[in-house]
Amino acid sequence: MPLITIVVPVFNEQDNLRRFHQEVTEVMTSLAAYDWQFIFVDDGSRDGSFGVLEELRAADPRVFAIRFPRNFGSHVAIAAGIDHCHGDAAVIMAADLQDPPALIREFVARWQEGYAVVWGARTGRDDGAMRAWAMNRFYAMVRRFAIPTYPKGGTGSFCLIARPAIEAFRQCAERNRLTFGLIAWAGFRETQVEYHRPQRLVGASSWTTGKMVKAAIDTFVSFSFLPIRLISAIGLGVSALSFLFGFYVLVNKLFFGTRVDGWTSVMLAVLVLGGVQLTMVGVLGEYLWRILDEARGRPLYIVERNLGPLTR
């Protein structure tokens, strides 16, 4: 039977794992024509998550798990799960049950229709009006400037990818990675299954504001020329304005004898130009930092323990 691998990044999810395993197992059992397995990747959890995974492994031979010695980030955890995936397709989903397990049935149906990538596309979210508004603006910018096929309401990394997309994903070795971006970049035939994202029932999200800002920067630095083109355009615009102002001062001095006074205007020009230059240096620094990170050649992740005979 075709094998479906459920790839699940885990970080401090001890209170959700048993329920998650139960609900996904119920869904997969209803898909009688398929075999399945779980690959949980414990991303350096500081609670008892790995102990729960050991219990699940003892009760269910379909459960496999990897433990990192420290937190490498959910996208790296997903990469590790895909590296160890032997399925004909992989379903990537979070352990907090905000990605509804029932959608797996529709994912599999779309896969059988010939789609290599099936996205879980959010039509709304129960995370508060302000957060929802901010995320919708971000998704619109992603679609406009980076990934045109990105679902309108966002997706996170909730998706099904078939074996060709799995192999393509494995070839992407960058360290500052975004799962949805790399999958979309490969260009396989894709479709969407819509759902409303519920609130998290247990625990707190590990996606802090800092992590979300970094993910936003990674999105545009990795998949768009917008940052580098923008600073070039700003530089040209400021230079043009500077030359025009210089020409204006010269004409007034030579032909009208006008004396241009104003400490305030001089300081304003210096501060504006200094701010623009520092912004440009900061954008270039983001690129240079990523180049340095790749040049070091460190491993993408380190495995401390395995549960089950996992091989790459």
For each residue, the residues with C-beta under 8 A, 3 or more apart:
1: 33 34 35
2: 33 34 35 87 88 89
3: 34 35 36 37 86 87 88
4: 28 31 34 35 36 37 87 88 89 90 91 104 108
5: 36 37 38 39 81 85 86 87 89 90 91
6: 24 28 36 37 38 39 90 91 93 104
7: 39 41 78 81 82 85 90 91 92 93
8: 20 38 39 40 41 81 92 93 94 95
9: 41 43 74 77 78 81 94 95
10: 13 17 40 41 42 43 45 49 53 77 95
11: 42 43 44 45 49 71 74 77 206
12: 45 46 47 49 203 206
13: 10 16 17 20 45 47 49 95 96 203
14: 17 45 47 48 49 51 52
15: 202 203
16: 13 19 20 95 96 97 201 202 203
17: 10 13 14 20 21 40 49 52 53 56 95
18: 21 22 52 56
19: 16 22 23 97
20: 8 13 16 17 23 24 95 96 97 101
21: 17 18 24 25 38 56 60 63
22: 18 19 25 26
23: 19 20 26 27 97 101
24: 6 20 21 27 28 38 101 104
25: 21 22 28 29 60
26: 22 23 29 30 101
27: 23 24 30 31 101 102 104 105
28: 4 6 24 25 31 34 36 104
29: 25 26 32
30: 26 27 105
31: 4 27 28 34 36 104 105 108
32: 29
33: 1 2
34: 1 2 3 4 28 31 108
35: 1 2 3 4
36: 3 4 5 6 28 31 62 87
37: 3 4 5 6 62 63 64 86 87
38: 5 6 8 21 24 56 60 62 63 64 65
39: 5 6 7 8 64 65 66 81 84 85 310
40: 8 10 17 53 63 64 65 66 81 95
41: 7 8 9 10 65 66 68 77 78 80 81
42: 10 11 45 49 50 53 65 66 67 68
43: 9 10 11 68 71 72 73 74 76 77
44: 11 67 68 69 70 71 72
45: 10 11 12 13 14 42 48 49 50
46: 12
47: 12 13 14
48: 14 45 51 52
49: 10 11 12 13 14 17 42 45 52 53
50: 42 45 53 54 65 67 305
51: 14 48 54 55
52: 14 17 18 48 49 55 56
53: 10 17 40 42 49 50 56 57 63 65 307
54: 50 51 57 58 65 307
55: 51 52 58 59
56: 17 18 21 38 52 53 59 60 63
57: 53 54 60 61 63 64 65 307 308
58: 54 55
59: 55 56 63
60: 21 25 38 56 57 63
61: 57 308
62: 36 37 38
63: 21 37 38 40 53 56 57 59 60 307 308
64: 37 38 39 40 57 84 306 307 308 310
65: 38 39 40 41 42 50 53 54 57 306 307 308
66: 39 40 41 42 80 81 84 303 305 306 307 310
67: 42 44 50 303 304 305 306 307
68: 41 42 43 44 71 72 77 80 301 302 303 304
69: 44 302 304
70: 44 302
71: 11 43 44 68
72: 43 44 68 76 77 300 301 302
73: 43 76 77 211
74: 9 11 43 77 78 94 157 206
75: 78 79 157 177 178 179
76: 43 72 73 79 80 175 177 300 301
77: 9 10 11 41 43 68 72 73 74 80 81 301
78: 7 9 41 74 75 81 82 92 157 179
79: 75 76 82 83 169 177 179 300 301
80: 41 66 68 76 77 83 84 300 301 303
81: 5 7 8 9 39 40 41 66 77 78 84 85 90 92
82: 7 78 79 85 90 92 166 169 170
83: 79 80 170 312
84: 39 64 66 80 81 310 311 312
85: 5 7 39 81 82 90 166
86: 3 5 37
87: 2 3 4 5 36 37 90 163 166
88: 2 3 4 162 163
89: 2 4 5 108 111 160 161 162 163 166
90: 4 5 6 7 81 82 85 87 160 161 166
91: 4 5 6 7 104 107 159 160
92: 7 8 78 81 82 157 158 159 160 161 179
93: 6 7 8 99 101 120 157 158
94: 8 9 74 97 98 99 156 157 158
95: 8 9 10 13 16 17 20 40
96: 13 16 20 99 200 201 202 203 205
97: 16 19 20 23 94 100 101 198 200 201
98: 94 197 198 199 200
99: 93 94 96 103 120 156 158
100: 97 103 195 198
101: 20 23 24 26 27 93 97 104
102: 27 105
103: 99 100 106 107 120 158 193 195
104: 4 6 24 27 28 31 91 101 107 108 160
105: 27 30 31 102 108 109
106: 103 109 110 118 193
107: 91 103 104 110 111 118 120 159 160 193
108: 4 31 34 89 104 105 111 112 160
109: 105 106 112 113
110: 106 107 113 115 118 160 191 193
111: 89 107 108 115 116 118 160 162
112: 108 109
113: 109 110 191
114: 189
115: 110 111 118 162 189 190 191
116: 111 161 162 164 165 188 189 190
117: 159 160 161 162 165 183 184 188 189 190 191
118: 106 107 110 111 115 159 160 161 190 191 192 193
119: 151 155 158 159 180 190 191 192 193
120: 93 99 103 107 155 156 158 159 192 193 195
121: 151 152 153 154 155 192 193 194 195
122: 125 151 153 154 155 156 194 195 196 197
123: 153 194 195 196
124: 132 153 196 197
125: 122 131 132 135 153 154 196 197
126: 196 197 198 199
127: 131 132 135 197 199
128: 131 132
129: 132 133
130: 133 134
131: 125 127 128 134 135
132: 124 125 127 128 129 135 136
133: 129 130 136 137
134: 130 131 137 138
135: 125 127 131 132 138 139 154
136: 132 133 139 140 153 154
137: 133 134 140 141
138: 134 135 141 142 216
139: 135 136 142 143 150 151 152 153 154
140: 136 137 143 144 152
141: 137 138 144 145 146 220
142: 138 139 145 146 147 150 219
143: 139 140 146 147 148 150 152
144: 140 141 148
145: 141 142 220 224 226
146: 141 142 143 150 181 219 220 223 224 226
147: 142 143 150 180 181 184 185 219 223
148: 143 144
149: 184 190
150: 139 142 143 146 147 154 155 180 184
151: 119 121 122 139 154 155 192
152: 121 139 140 143
153: 121 122 123 124 125 136 139 194
154: 121 122 125 135 136 139 150 151
155: 119 120 121 122 150 151 158 159 180
156: 94 99 120 122 180
157: 74 75 78 92 93 94 179 180
158: 92 93 94 99 103 119 120 155
159: 91 92 107 117 118 119 120 155 180 183
160: 89 90 91 92 104 107 108 110 111 117 118
161: 89 90 92 116 117 118 165 166 169 183 188
162: 88 89 111 115 116 117 165 166 188
163: 87 88 89 166 167
164: 116 167 168 188
165: 116 117 161 162 168 169 183 186 188
166: 82 85 87 89 90 161 162 163 169 170
167: 163 164 170 171
168: 164 165 171 172 186 188
169: 79 82 161 165 166 172 182 183 186
170: 82 83 166 167
171: 167 168
172: 168 169 177 182 185
173: 300
174: 177 222 290 294
175: 76 290 293 294 298 300
176: 218 221 222 290 293
177: 75 76 79 172 174 181 182 218 222
178: 75 181 182 215 218 219 222 223
179: 75 78 79 92 157 182 183
180: 119 147 150 155 156 157 159 183 184
181: 146 147 177 178 184 185 219 222 223
182: 169 172 177 178 179 185 186
183: 117 159 161 165 169 179 180 186 188
184: 117 147 149 150 180 181 187 190
185: 147 172 181 182 223
186: 165 168 169 182 183
187: 184
188: 116 117 161 162 164 165 168 183
189: 114 115 116 117
190: 115 116 117 118 119 149 184
191: 110 113 115 117 118 119
192: 118 119 120 121 151
193: 103 106 107 110 118 119 120 121
194: 121 122 123 153
195: 100 103 120 121 122 123
196: 122 123 124 125 126
197: 98 122 124 125 126 127
198: 97 98 100 126 201
199: 98 126 127
200: 96 97 98 203 204 205
201: 16 96 97 198
202: 15 16 96
203: 12 13 15 16 96 200
204: 200
205: 96 200
206: 11 12 74 211
207: 211 212
208: 211 212
209: 212 213
210: 213 214
211: 73 206 207 208 214 215
212: 207 208 209 215 216
213: 209 210 216 217
214: 210 211 217 218
215: 178 211 212 218 219
216: 138 212 213 219 220
217: 213 214 220 221 286
218: 176 177 178 214 215 221 222
219: 142 146 147 178 181 215 216 222 223 224
220: 141 145 146 216 217 223 224 226 227
221: 176 217 218 224 227 286 287 290
222: 174 176 177 178 181 218 219 290
223: 146 147 178 181 185 219 220
224: 145 146 219 220 221 227
225: 228 229
226: 145 146 220 229 230
227: 220 221 224 230 231 283 286 287
228: 225 231 232 283 287
229: 225 226 232 233
230: 226 227 233 234 283
231: 227 228 234 235 279 280 283 284
232: 228 229 235 236
233: 229 230 236 237
234: 230 231 237 238 276 279 280
235: 231 232 238 239 276 280
236: 232 233 239 240
237: 233 234 240 241
238: 234 235 241 242 272 273 276
239: 235 236 242 243
240: 236 237 243 244
241: 237 238 244 245
242: 238 239 245 246 273
243: 239 240 246 247
244: 240 241 247 248
245: 241 242 248 249 269
246: 242 243 249 250
247: 243 244 250 251
248: 244 245 251 252
249: 245 246 252 253 260
250: 246 247 253 254
251: 247 248 254 255 256
252: 248 249 255 256 257 258 260
253: 249 250 256 257 258 259 260
254: 250 251
255: 251 252
256: 251 252 253
257: 252 253
258: 252 253
259: 253
260: 249 252 253 265
261:
262: 265 266
263: 266 267
264: 267 268
265: 260 262 268 269
266: 262 263 269 270
267: 263 264 270 271
268: 264 265 271 272
269: 245 265 266 272 273
270: 266 267 273 274
271: 267 268 274 275
272: 238 268 269 275 276
273: 238 242 269 270 276 277
274: 270 271 277 278
275: 271 272 278 279
276: 234 235 238 272 273 279 280
277: 273 274 280 281
278: 274 275 281 282
279: 231 234 275 276 282 283
280: 231 234 235 276 277 283 284
281: 277 278 284 285
282: 278 279 285 286
283: 227 228 230 231 279 280 286 287
284: 231 280 281 287 288
285: 281 282 288 289
286: 217 221 227 282 283 289 290
287: 221 227 228 283 284 290 291
288: 284 285 291 292
289: 285 286 292 293
290: 174 175 176 221 222 286 287 293 294
291: 287 288 294 295
292: 288 289 295 296
293: 175 176 289 290 296
294: 174 175 290 291 297
295: 291 292
296: 292 293
297: 294
298: 175
299: 302
300: 72 76 79 80 173 175
301: 68 72 76 77 79 80
302: 68 69 70 72 299
303: 66 67 68 80 306
304: 67 68 69
305: 50 66 67
306: 64 65 66 67 303 309 310
307: 53 54 57 63 64 65 66 67
308: 57 61 63 64 65
309: 306
310: 39 64 66 84 306
311: 84
312: 83 84
